[in-house]
Amino acid sequence: MDAVEIARQRAAALHDAVIAGGADPWDPIDIVMAVAADKGLDVEPVEAGSPILAGGHAHFDPSDRAIRHKDAGDAFARAFLIGHELGHATLGDDRTAHIALEVDPARPAEAAPVGEDRVVDYSRRQRREVQMDLFGRELILPRARARSLHLGGMTASQIADRLGAPFDVVAMQLLDALLLPEIEAAPPQQPASPPKPLNPEQAEAARHRGAPYLLEAGPGTGKTQTLVGRVAGLVDDGVDPRTILVLTFSNKAAGELSDRIAALRPDAAPAMWIGTFHAFGLDIVRRHHRQLGFAKEPRMMDRSEAIAIMEREYLALNLLHHRDFMDPARPLKDMLGAMSRAKDEVADAERFASLAQQMVDNAVDADAREAGERCAEVALVYRRYEELKQAACAVDFGDLVSLPVKLLDGDPQAAAALRATYSHILVDEYQDVNRSSVRLLQRLTDAGRNLWAVGDARQAIYRFRGASSFNMSRFATHDFPGASGGRLLVNYRSTPEIVGAFSRFGGSMQAGTGDASLDAFRASIGIGPEHVTFGDNDDEADALADEILRGSPQVPFRDQAVLCPGNDRLTRVGRELERRGIPVLYLGNLFERPEVKDLLSVLSLLVDRRAMGLVRKPSLEGLATGLSLAGASAVVEHLRATDAAPMEWTSTTTRAPHLDQSDADALDRTAGMLAGFGIDARPWTVIAHLLLDRTRTAALLASADDVSSRAMGVAIWQLMGFLRAERSGPGLPIQRTLDGIRRLVQLADERDLRQLPAAAQGIDAVRLMTIHGSKGLEFPAVHVMGLNKNAMPSTARKPACPVPDGMIEGGQGGTVALAAADHALEQECLLYVAASRARDRLLLYSATRTAKGARRDASPFIARLGGDERTPGDRACGTCSRSRDPAASDPHRAAGVHHHRAAGPLLPLPPPLSLHARPRRRRAAHADHDDEDARPGARRSEGARGHRSLRILDGRHGGAARTALVRGSPRHRGVSPPSGGRHAPPPTLRDDPRGRGPRRHGAAGGDDRGRRGDRGRRRRRHRRRSSRGPRHQDRAQVVLHRQGARRRGLSDGRRGVAARLRRGDHPPRR
């Protein structure tokens, strides 16, 4: 539980106490005045602009126990200011005066990682003010009370009107209360325990002064504790905290460091600069913007905006090698990546062009010459991009470190001023620095004096952004000559068996030098790393589910993590685990989730002339209006024919003719959800009213207690945070937002939105994450997937747009060869990071055969972990008949990986519905009915877990794409015939609203070769499965007619299988 949640719970307890004492719960002033009276505080309004407020809104003076606030605004605004200052008085800020300079009653609990918030986190002082804002809001309207009122039938607007509060304030409180899981009440405050003493190696590193110092700290060795101990020691030695600069690489790590330093030295922490390299660089750029050629403080430009401005210049650039007029965003994305990589090396467009020309001049064949010409084209785009960015008074992510280096290289006075400001610099995660970061540190220090860094070369997993263990290896030799260093030796996280395994692997890694072994502080528990093998990928989920269930209830679901190298496998694994009844917590691509698509589809109705959002069948129960697809298609066709304006479909006078009464009523319900909003409405406001006023969507999610519903609520909460943080710009807000989302998805630039909020961490569900996402975390049980040859380590891919040869400092050979070498190093680092996340159990998974039945080898990494099988005579394994030695004294013996084949599932699992392969290249752009129920966290349509949707693509020109739901549970062994007779439209069939069927060639409907290949693969898979044992299947043939469907023979068996689906109005072609 973080400090913000503790503050909110304290505020809610104070609210409950004064209400029990007789305060009016609907009178904000009465509530805060009662709390102030209980605390013996005077409250005094003063005129706006009074010198007492020193330019702020409110002031708390502990010397005379008084709160003074600006006497302006309505009663709620005044009550909120008092509540904000009551937070300072309640939460320990009672030794020094506090002035509220910026307040926001509708402030989110967590800033969305969008735009500048991706770079700049709150400082310690700003974080404290955020805490007080949320304290004040909770004091007036606790989340529990808001939740109770809404579930009792009151809308957000009704609550706001009665409380006299702005809608946004009440909506923010309700979104937190309804969409995020409740957090258990904090235990009574206990006296703070004394800090854990540093061990000898940690203490020696923390005491170092003077010369530059690099501390090598392996996983779980207490590097953060050592860094915090050093900061505390500097303060105790009399160092001015304003001269201490602490740099790291993520806002999360910066926040943790800030909190831990504040716990030890609360008075000094607010004066320090603690944050990321990029946030510090942005601060320098804004303070010295005129020296860098900006007329005013520059703003942040994200990658989607950068591509948008370059698309307008694309034709004028007249490119030859990077030409793609159909989708210019693709080559532009690759070229921007090369430019960003150049900035990691502090290489501007001129140096890029010079090196590219050298490649052309030195070319010995046509391929080498073309590579040089391609780099020269990138240099041309690079130069134009910098010009446009300067004209827009903007900087991108790569500028945030390279521009400060450029400034300090060219302005000795600015460099001297910064060196005088910061006398002690500490760097966390030094293995993640790139050359521009090193150059910045060189300019900020006097030959590295009082520079102290900590890192682990074997955990350098961010090589795609220029990070390299090369920077650690040359720390004391080239970058900061005369530096000294140390090494932490004790791992406090993992068992001796796990520590021995990843230490053994680390000793054979290319990254890092010297001894990789660590001593385990913990005692052995008799369980070492385990290698779990299974058949092909179809058996992967069974093996994983088996091991997860075997670990529980001793290891709760929330304490187990599944790690994969990439997101694609995570999505599939999450879906299969959920189908087996194992709760998982994984958002995946936020904008691909069904519930998010539902809300965005409704939002698009306000600006879309054809109202294509009507076609989508909502997965959210609260948004369902009963509009049939035939009715939606009629409306869309009518709007297309009449070239109607947005929202014209809501008018009864211009409505599509011949609509059924049920469809007309459904259309009225849809229009009612959007009544009062125009094309210029704010997206956040529209969806907030939709969730909290016009429908019961949020209430339904809050009333459900399953993990899937909770995940849906968290995803919607993330969406609302994203919408609230969206920047302003030209055009309609909704259209601008939808276009921005499409761009984010196209560029895969939405990964930061996949992070779970702090409130979701308590959900008892298995964590699914990439290995990159697991960095810095730890779990009692870790399952590492995909450990097969050519998968982990994976084969290096040639960069889509490499930088010129000679640009990467310290590299030997061409850029492409360097990229391949870096990839091999990073693959080793990824496994090292994955294995070292585990505290008690480490399970490594690999398949033994391919989908075609060929042998598939395990990853060579497993053998390097120490993979000899145990010998008979050791204690029996809990999973198989093999044995293990619980008291191995030899660390290398303890590092051995125990091998066993996956056993059968512990519990009978609901049988899946097998569907024949379907063409996937051509999909309806707006009718997203296929695969919705298969997504992690999605509700099962019509309340049945066995339902799956199958898209049937008609091979006839002008036909319709349709979806049939087939029941696959034992209770529903067939496909129910359509109601209303043979020719009645079946309720589960959906037509393509565009009125177009797929083409006859392979890209749409699948050519003959594709069909033959599919049949061959199915036959081989059937033979392999038959060889494992009998497997009975029901086979149903569903023939679709224009207005109906009929069913052909269904055999008795265990599962329902949709074997063939085809239209019946022409001769069958399948």
N, C-alpha and C positions, 0 to 999 in steps of 0.2 A: 504494500500500500504506500503510495507516494505522498509527499507533503500536501499536495493539492487536495487529495481525497480526505486526508486527515482533517484539513481545515474545513472542508464541506461538512463532514460528520460532526465536528464540534459546533458549527453554526446550526445544524439541524437540531442538535440536542438543546442548544440555547433557545431556539424557537419553540420547541415542545415545552420547555420549562416555563416560559413566560405565557404561553397559551394556557397551560394548566393553571397559571396564576391569575387568569382573567383577562389577558390581552385579547383584542379583537383580531382574529386571523386574517380578516379582510382589510385591515387598516395598517399599512406599512409603517407609518409614523408611530402608531401605538406600539408596535412590536419592537422597533429599535430603541424607542425611549424607555420601554420597560427593561430591556437588556442593559442600557446605559445606567439606569437607576440601580439595578442589581449589582453592577460593578462599581458603583460610587463615582461615576463620571458625570461631569457637567457637559451639557450640549448647548452651544451658543451659535446662532446664525449671525453671519457678518455680511456686509455688502460685497458684491462682486468687485474685484479689483483692490480689495483692502490689502495693505502691506502685510497684515498678519498672515495672509494666505500665501504670500511670496509667489504670486502668479499661478498658484494651484487652485484646486477645487475644494479641498478640505485639509484640515491640519489636526494632528493629534500631538498634544504636549504632555508628556508623562510627568513633568515637574509640577504642574498644577492640576493634573488629572482632568483635562478638559479637551473636548472635541469641538472644533470650530469649523463651520462649513459655509459654503456660499449660499446666500439666501436668494436663490433664483430657481426657476423651473417649477414643476408641479410637485405634489406631495411625494410621489414615488421617487423622483429624482433626488429630492432632499433626503428621503429615508435611505436611499442607496448610498449616498455619500457618508451618512452617519454609520451605516453598516460596514462600509469599507474601512473606516477608521476603527470601528469596534474590532475588526479583525486584527489590526495591529495591536490593540490593547489586550486581546485575548490570546494571541499566539506568540507572545514573548517579546514583541517589539516595544517594551515599556521602559527602555533605558535612554533612548534618544528620540528626539522629535521626528515626526514623519509628515511629509507633505505629499498629497495625492496630486501629481501633475497631470496624469492621464488616467481616466477611468472609462470603463466600458462595461455596462451591465449585461450586454449580450455577448461578452467575450467567450470564445470556445475554450473548453478545458484543454484541448491540444490543438496546436496550430497545424493546419493541413500542409503537407509537404509540396506546396505549389509555389512557383515563382520564387520570390526572394526568401520565402520561409523555408525553402529547401536548403538555403545557404546560411541564413542568419537565424540563430536561435535566440531566445530571450537571455539577456544577461541575468546574473544572480539578482540584481535589484529589480529588473523587469519581471523576473519570474515571481518575485515576492509580491509585486503589485497585481499580477495575474491571480495569485493565490487570494489576495484580499478582495478582488472583484468577485471571484466565485464565492468567497465567504459571505459577502454582502448579499448576493443573489440568493444563496441558500438560506440565509437568515430570514429573508422576507418570504420566500416560497420554497420550502424544502422539496427535493425531488420526490420523496415518498408521498407528500401531500399532493403535489401536482399529478403524480401517477394515479393516486386514489380518486382525485376529482375527475380526471379524464376517463378512467375506466368506469366511473360512476355515471358517465353520460355527458359531462361538460366538455365543450370544445375549447381549443386554445383561445379563440377570440372571446368566448364567454368568460373564461377565467381572467383574461387580460382586462376586459371591461369592468368586471366587478372589483378587481384588485387595483385598477387605475394604473396598470403597467403597460408599457409598449408591447405589441404583439411579439416582436422579435425576442424580447426577454423571456416571455412565457414559453414561446416555442423552443428556444434553446434549452430551457430547463426540462421541458417535456421530451425533447429528443434524447437528452441524456437519460431521463428516467425510464423511457419506454423502449428504446432501441439498444441500450447497453445493459448488460447483466448487473444485477444488484451486487454491491460489494459488502461483505460482512462488516459489521461495526468494528471499529478499531478497539483493541483492548485498552483498559485504563493505562494512562501514561505511567511508565516505570522510570525510575531514575536511570539516566544514561550510564551504560556500562563503560568502564575505562577502555580506551582503544587497545586493540590487540598489539602487543609489543612486536617490534621488528626482529627477525632472526639476524644472525651475525652478518650474512651477506647483504641482506636488505639494509641493515643499519649502516654498514660501510658505504654502500652506494648513496644512501640519503645524506650522509655527512660530507660527501665530497664537495670541495669548493675550488674555484679557480679555473684550471684547465678544462677544455671540453671533455665530456665524459659520455660514454655509450654503455648502457647496461643491457646485456643479453638476458632476456626473461622468457623462458619457455612457457607452455600452457599451464595455467593454474599455479604459477609460482608467486603470485602476489605482486605483480608489477604495479598495479594501481595503488595498492597499499603503500608500496615503496615511494611512489611519486608523491602521494598525499603526505607521507611522513617527511619527505624532503621539504615540501612547501611549509609544513608546520615548523620544521626546524629553522627555515630561513626567517620566518616571522619571529620566532623565539630569539633569534640572533640579532634582532633589531632591523632587519631589512624592511624598507618601506613597502607595504603590499601593493602600492600603486606601481611599483617598478617590476612586479612579477608578471610574466607573460606565460600562459600555459596554452599550448597548441595541440590539437588532435585532429581527427579526420571525420567525425560524425557528430551531429548535434546531440544524439543520445549519449555518446561518450562524454561530451563536454558537460552535459547536464549532470551526469553521474559524478564527474570529477568536482563540479561546483558544489553539489550537495555534500559530498564527503569532506571536502575542504571546509565547508561551512560548519559541519558537525564538529570539527576539531578547533577551528578558529573562526567563530561566527562574526566577530567584529572586523576581521581582516578580509574575509572572502569577498564582500561586495566591491572592494577597491581593486581587486585583481582583474586582469583581462583574461578570461577563460573562454575559449571557443575554438572553432575550426580554423585551419589555414585560410580557407576561402572567405570566411566571415571577417577575419582579420585583414585580408587583402582588400575586401570591399570597403572596409573602414578607411584604409589608407587611400584608396582610389577616390573616395568621396571627399576626404579631407584635402587632397592635393589634386582635385579634378582640373583646375586651371593649368597646372603644369603639364597635365596629360592631354591638353587640347580640348577639354569639354567646357562648354559655356556654363553649364550648371551640373549639379550632382547627377551622375548617370544612373539610370535604372537598369534592372536586370532584364535580359532578353533570354528567353528559353529557346530550346532547339526548334520547337514547332513554329515560333515566330520567326526565327532565323530562316527556316526553310521557306516560310511564306514570303518574306521579302526577297529572297533569292529566286523564287519561282517567277516573280514579276520581271526579273532581269535575265531569265534563262535563255530566251531566244536571242537577245542582244549579245550574249556571250559567244554565240556561234561555236559551240563546242563540237569536237569531232569524236573523241574517244569516250566521252561521258554524255552521250546524246541519248535521251529517252523522252520524246515529246509526249508519249502517252502517259507516263508517270514520272515527271521530272523530280518528284520528291525522293525517289529511290537513289539516283546518283548523287543528288544534293546531300542526302543523309550521309552517304559514304564519304563525300568530299569534306563535309563539316567534321566528320570523325578524324580525317587526316589532319585538318587544320588544328583541331583540339590537341591531337598528339604532338603536333609541331610546337604548340604553346607549352606543352609539358617540358619541351627541350629549350624553351625561350627562343624559338626560331620564328622570325616574322616572315611576311610574304616575300621580301627581297631575298632572304637567305634560302627560302624554299625554292624560289625561281633559279637562284644561282646553282644550287645543288642539282636541280632538275636538268639544267643546261649541261652540267658536267656529265650527267648520265648520258645525255644525247651525244656529246662530243666523244665520250669514251666507249660508246656502244660498239660491239664487235659483230653483232648480228641484228636481224630485223626485230626479234623479240626484245632485245635490250634497248633498241632505239625506240620501240613503241612504249616500253615502260618509262623511259625518260620523257617522251612526249606526253604521256598521261599525267606524269607529275607536273609538267609544265602547264598543262591545262588547269590542274588544281591550284597552282600558284596564281594563275590569272583570276580564278574565282576567289581565291583567298584575298587578293588585293582589292577586288571590288566589294567583297563582303565587309572588309574593314572600313572602307569608305562609307558604305551605307550604314553601318553600325555607328560610326562616329557622327554621321548626320542625324541619326535618330537619338543621339545622346544616350547610348546604351552600351552595356558590356555583357559578355556572355561568361559562362562558367570558366572557360579556359583563361579568360583575361584576369581573373581575380588574383592569381599569383604571378602571372607573367608581367602584367602591367606594373605592379609594385617593384618588381625587379628592374624593369626598364626605368622607372622613376629613380630608384636609388642608384642605379648605374650612372645616370646622367645628372644627378643633383646631389653632390656631396653634402650640401647643407641639410637637406632632408634626411639623408642617411645618418648624419651626425646627430640630428635632433631625435630620431627614433632610438639610436643607440643610447642616448642620454636618458630617454624616457624609460627604457626597459633594461635593467641591469642584470636580471636573471631570466633566462628563457628555458622552459621545460617542454619537451616534445614527447608525446605519447604515440605508440604504434609507428616507430621510426621506419619500419620496413615498408610502410606504405607511402613514403615520400617519393616524389619524382625530382628530376633535376631542377626544375624551377623552384621547388620548395627548398632544396639545398642551397641554391643561389640566394634565395631570400634570407635564409638563416645566416649565410656568410655576410650579407650586407647589414644585418641587424646586430651582429656581434663584432667585437674587436678580436679577430683571429680565433673566434669560437670561445672566448673567455666567458665563463659562467653559463655555457650552453650544456644542458643535461638532457640526454635522450635515452629512451628505452624502447626496445623492439625485439622481434624474433624473425630472423631471415626465413625460417622455415614456415612462417605463416603469411608470406607475401602472396596474397591471392588476388590482388587488384592490378595485375600487370597490364591489363587492357587500358588503364589510364596512366601508364608510365611508371607505376611503382615497380621497384626492382630491388632485390637483395644486393645488387651491385652497389647501391648507395651505402649499405651497411659495411660492405667489405672495404670500401675506400674511405670510411669515416676518418680513421686516424692516419691514413697514409697520404691522401691527396686533398680531401676537403678541409680537414681540420688537423693539420700536422701537430704532433705533440700531444694528441688526445690520449686519455687513458680509458680504462673500462673495467667492467666486472661481469659476473654471471651469477644468476640465481640458480640454486641447485635442487630445491625441494618443491615437489608438486603437492599441493594441498587438496586437490580436487578429486583425483581418481584413485582406484585401487592399484596395488602394485602390479597386478596382471595387465591392466590397461596401460599404465605408465610404461611398463616394460615393452609392450607391443609398439606403441607409437615412438618410443625412444629408439627401439631397434630400427624401425623404419627411417626415423630421422637421421640415423647414422649413415645410411646409404643414399641420402638425398643429395642432389647436386647443389641445392641452395644451402647456405650456411657452411661454416667451417668449424673445425674443432669438435669436441665431444658433445654428443647430443643426449647423453643419458641423464636422467633425472632420478632423484631419490623420492620414493613415495612416502608421504607423511602418514597416510592411513594404513591400517592393518589389512591383511588379506581377508577376503570374504569367500574365497574358494571358487570364484567364478571368473574365468578368463574370457577374452574375446571369442566369439563363436562365428563360424562360417556356415551359413545356411544355404544349401543348394536346393534347387527345384527344377522342374522340367523346362518348359518354355515360358514365355512371358505371360501366357494365359494362366499359369499356375502361380505367378508371383504374388498376387493378392492373397491367395489361400495361405501361402507360406508366411507372409507378413502378418495376416490376421491371426494365424495360429500362435505365433510368437508373442504378439501383443496380448492376446488373451491369456497365455500362459504366465505372463508377467504380472497381470492384475489378479486380485486386488492389492497385492503387496506393493506394486508400482502403479499408482493411479494413471488413468489415461493422460492427464495433464502433465505427468512427469515423463512421458515417452515422446520422443521426437523421431520423425522419419525425415532423413536427409537425402536429397537427390542432387545430381549435378545441375539439372535444368528444370524449368517449370513444366514442360510438357509431360514428363513422367509423373510429376506431383499431381497434376490434374487427374490423370488416369488412376493413380493409386488412391487418391482421395475418394473418387467416385466408387471404386470397388470396395474400399473399406467401409464406406457408409452403407453400401448395399448389404454388407455382411453384418450390419448392426453395430459397427464400431464408430463412435462419434469422432469426427475430425474437425479441426479448426484450421481452415485454409480459405482465404478469400480468392486467391488467384487473380486473374485479370478483372479488375473491378467492373469495367464497362462491358464485359462479356457475361456477367452474371444475369440471370433471368429477371430478378426483381429490379435491378438497376435499369435494364432495358425496358421493363414495363413503365417505369417512371419517366424515362427519357422519351419514350414513345408518346405518352400523354402530353408531355411538355411540348413536343414538336407540333402538336395539333394547333397551337396558337400561332405558328408562323408558316406552316406547310400549306400551300394552296390546295394540294390534293388530299390532305389529311390522311396520309399513308399510315399514321399511327393507329388508325381505327382497325387496321387489318390484324394487328397483333393480338393474339389471345393471351391475356394476362395470366401470369403465374401467381400474382398476389391476389388473394381472395377479395380483398377490399376494393380492388379496381375493376372487378368483373361486373359488366353491365348487362350481359346477355345478348349483345349484338352478334348476330350470326355472320358468318363469312360472306354469305350471299348478300346480306344487307350491306356489309362493309364494302364489298366489291362494287355494288351498285352505286354507293355514295362516291367512291373514288372515281369510277368511270364517268359519273355525272359531272363531277368537279373538273375532270380533265377535259370533257367536251365543252363545258361552258367557260373555261378559263376563269374560275371564280377566285375571289380574294380570300385571304386567310380567315378562318372562322365563319365563312359564309354557309358552311354546312349546318350551322346551328339554327339558321333561320328556317321557319316552317314554310315560308313563301317560296324559297328557292331550293327546297330540299329535293332530292332525287325522287322521281315519280315511282309509283308502284311498289313502295316499300310495305312490307307486312306491318301490321300494327305493333307486333312485338318488337320489330326492329326500330320502328319509329319511337316507341317508348324507350328503348335502350339508347337510342341516339339522344333523346332528351335528357336521360340520366348522365350521359357523357358530357353533354353541353352544360348541365348543371354543375358538374365538378369544376368547370373552368369559367363559370359565370363571373363577370366583373373584371376579368383579366384581359388585357389587350396585347398587341404584338410587342409593346415596349416593356412588358412586365419583367421583373427580376426573376431569374430561374429559381433561386433559393426561396423566395417568397411564394411562388406558385406551388412548389412541391411541399413546402411546409404547410400551407393551407390544405393541400390535397391530403396529406398524411394526418393532419390534426383537426381539421374542420370539416372538410367535404366528405371524407370517408372515415372508416374505422380501421384503416390499414395498420397504423402504428399500435392501436389498442389490441388488434388481433395478434400481432407479433408478440406484444408484451404478455398476453395471456397464455401463449404457448410455452411449454417448458422443455421442448426437445432442442437438441443442439443445432439442428438444421435451421429452425426458426431463429435461434439466437444469432447464428451466422448471417442470416438474411438481415436481421436488425443491425448488426455491426456493419455490414456492407452498405446499407442505406445511410447509416450514420457517417460513414466515410464519404459517401457521395455528397451529403449535405455540407460537410466540412469543405470539400472541394468546391462546391458551388458558392459557398459564402466567401471563399478566398479568391474567386475568379477576378482577374483584373478588368478594369474598364478599357474601352477602346471604341473604334468606329463601328457603326452598324447596330442592329438590334441585339440586345443582351442575350436573348434566347438563341438566336441564330449564331451569334458569335461563340456562345458556349458549346453548342452542338458541333459546330465546325472545329472548335478546338479539341473536343473529345475525339472526333474522327481522326484528327491529326495525331493526337497522343497514341491512339491505338495503332495507327499506321506505322508510327515510328517506334512502337514498343517503349514509349517514354513515360509510362504510367506505373512503373514498378514501385516507386516510393509509396503509392497509394495502397499497396498490398500489405503494408505493415499494420499489425493489429494495434488498436489503442490499448492503453494500460488497463482499462476496465475489463477488457476481454481476457486478460491473462488468467483469471480465476475459473474460466469455463473448464469443466472436466472433459477434455477432449484431446485426442492425440494431435500434437503439433506437426504440421507439414511445412517444410521450408527447404530452400536451396542451401547448399553448403556455404555459399557466400553470405546468405542471410543468417546463418547460425554463428557467424564469427562473433566472439565475445560472450556467447551464451553457454550454458551447461545444463545437462539433464541427467537424471538417474539412469535412464535407459535410452540408448541411441541406436536406431536402425539405419544403416547406410545401404542404399539401393543401387542397383546397376553396376555392380563390380564384376564386369566381364571384359575380356580382351577386346580392344578397339572401342570400348565404351568408356572405361575408366582405367587407364588413360585413353582419352579419345584421340582421334587422328587430327593433326593440326590442319587448319584450313588456310589457304592463301588469303591474305587480307584483301578485302574488296577494293580498297584504295590505299595502297601503302605509301608511306612518306618516302622521300628520296634517300638513296644510299648516302651514308655519311652523316645523317642528321642525328642519329641516336648516339649520344656520347657513351664511350666505353664499349660499343658494339664492334664485333669483328665480323666482316663479311657484309653481304647485302641485306637490305631491310627484310626481304621475304624470309631469308634464312634465319635472321635474328628473331622474327616473329615465331617461326617454328620452334626455335630453341627456347624462347620464353614460354611458349605453350607447354612444352614438356616439363619445364620447371614448375609452372603453375599447377599442372595436373598432380604432381607430387605434393605440392603444398596443400592442395584441396583435400587430399586424403588425410594428410597429417592434421589439418584443422578438424575434419570430420571425426577422426578417431579420438582426438583429444577433447571433444565435447562431452564424452561419456563419463559419468561418475562411477556407476556400479556395473552396468551391462553394456557391452558393445557387440552388436550383431551385424554381420557383413553378408550381403545377399548376392547370389549370382545364379544365372540359369545354366543348365547343362546342355541344352540343345536349342537350335533355332526353330522358327515356325515351320520350316520345311523338314525338320527332323535331323538335321546335320548336327554334329557335335559342336558345342560351343565352350570354349575354354574360359576359366575364371581369370580375373585380372591378375597380372603378375605382381601387383601390389600386395595381394594377400600373402603370397609366399614370403615377401620381404618383411611382413609383420611378424614372421616366426611361425610358419604354418605347418609344422609337423603334427600329425595326428597323435592323440594320446595313446599310450600303451595300455593294454589290459592290466587290471590290478589297481588302478586308481579309483577314486570314488565315482559312483555312477553320475552321469549327467542327468539333469532334470528334464531334458528334452528327448534324449535318445538313450540307447544302451551303451554309448561310449562312456568314458570315465575321465575324471580330471583330478588333479592333485591339489587339495585345498591349502597346502602349506609349503608350496614350492619356495625354497630359499634362494634359488638361483634366479636373478632377475631375467635372464634370457630364457630360462625354463618357464618362468611366469609369463613371458611374452608370447608363448606359443598360442596359436589360434586353434580352437577346438572345432573340428569339422563334423557336420552331421547333415543328413538329408532331412528336408522338412517332413514332419509327420502330417497326418490328415487333420482336418479341422476338428477342434474340440466340440463345437456345437453344430447341429444341423443348420445349414444356411439356406435362406430362401433361394430357390432355383432361379437363375437368370433367364431372361428371354433371349434366345439366340435369333439374330436377324441376319439375313443374307447381305452380302456387301452391296453397297449402294453408291451411285456416282456422287462425288462430293465437290466437283469442281464448280458446278453451276448451282448457285443457291439463290433463292429469292432474297432480294435486298431488304425487304421490310417484314416478311412473314417468317418469324423466327420460331416456328413450332417444333422443329426437329431438334432432338438432343437436349431440350430444356430440362426434362426430368432426370437426365443423366448427370447433370452438373452437381458438384459438391454443394450441399446446403440447400438444394432446390426442394420445393414441396413436391410430393408425388401427386400427379394429376388425378383427380377424382378420388383421392384418398387411398389409392392402392399402391403399395410399393412395387408390385409386379408389373406395373404399366410401363411401357416404353413407347416412344413415338418413332415412326418410320416414314421417311419422306419418299413418296413414289413420284417419279418424274415421268410424265407422259411423253411418249415418243412421237406424238402427233402434233403437227404444227398448229398452233392456236389452242392447244389443249391446256389442261390445268395441272399444276403440281399439287399433289394431295398427300395428306398424312393420315395414317390409320393407327389407332391405338389397339393393341392386341394384349389381352390379359394373359399373363404368363404364370400366375400362381396356381397351385394345385386346385384351388376352388373354382378357377375360371379357366377351363382347359380349351376353350374355343373362342372364336370371334363371334360376338353376338350379332345376329342379323339386324339390319336397320329397322327402326320402329316406323310405323306408318305404312307398311307395305313395301313391295319390292322397289318401287320408284320414288319412295320418300327420301329426301336428302339426309344422309346419316349425320348425326350431330358431331361425330368425331372426325369427319373428313373436312379438310380445309383446301380451298382452291387458291391458286396463285392470283393475287389481285391485279397483276399486270396483264392478265389475259394471255400470257405467252407460255408455251410449253418449251421444253428443251429442244435444241437442235437435234437432227438425226445423227450427227457425227459424234465421235468419241468424246469430245470435250464436254458434251452435255449429257447425252443419254448413255454413253458407253458404246464403243464399236464392237464388232464381232471378236476382235482379238482380246479386248478387255474382258468380254463376257466369258470367252474360253479360258482366259487366265484365272478369272475368279472361280469358275467351276473347278478348274484343276486344283487350285489352292484349297478349295473346300473339300474336294475328294481326299487330298493328302491329309488334311487336318482330321477328317473323319476316320481315315485308316489309323492314324496315330492314336486317336482317342479310343478307337475300338480295340486296339492292341492292349490298352491299359485295363480293359474290363468292359462289361456290358454297360451301355448307356442308352436308355430308352428316351425317345423323343416323340412328341406329338407333331405332326406336320399338317398344317392347314393351308389350303389354297384359297385366297380371297380374290375374286374377280370383280373389278370395279366397273360399274356402268356409269352412264352420264349422271344419273340421279340416284344411284343406289349401289349396293354391294351385295354379292352373294358368296356363300361359303362352299368350298368343296372339301371332300373327305378329310376327316379328322380321326387319326388312330388313337388308341388308348396308350397312355404312357405317362411320364413323370412331368414333362414340361410342355408349355405351349410354344410353338415355333412358327413364326410367319415364314413359310417356305416360298410362296410366290404371291405376288400382288400385281395385277395387271388390269388394264381397262378392257371393258367388254364390248365397246362400240365399234371395234374393228378386229381383224384377225390377230390373234396373239402373236407377239414377236419375241417373247421370252419363255 
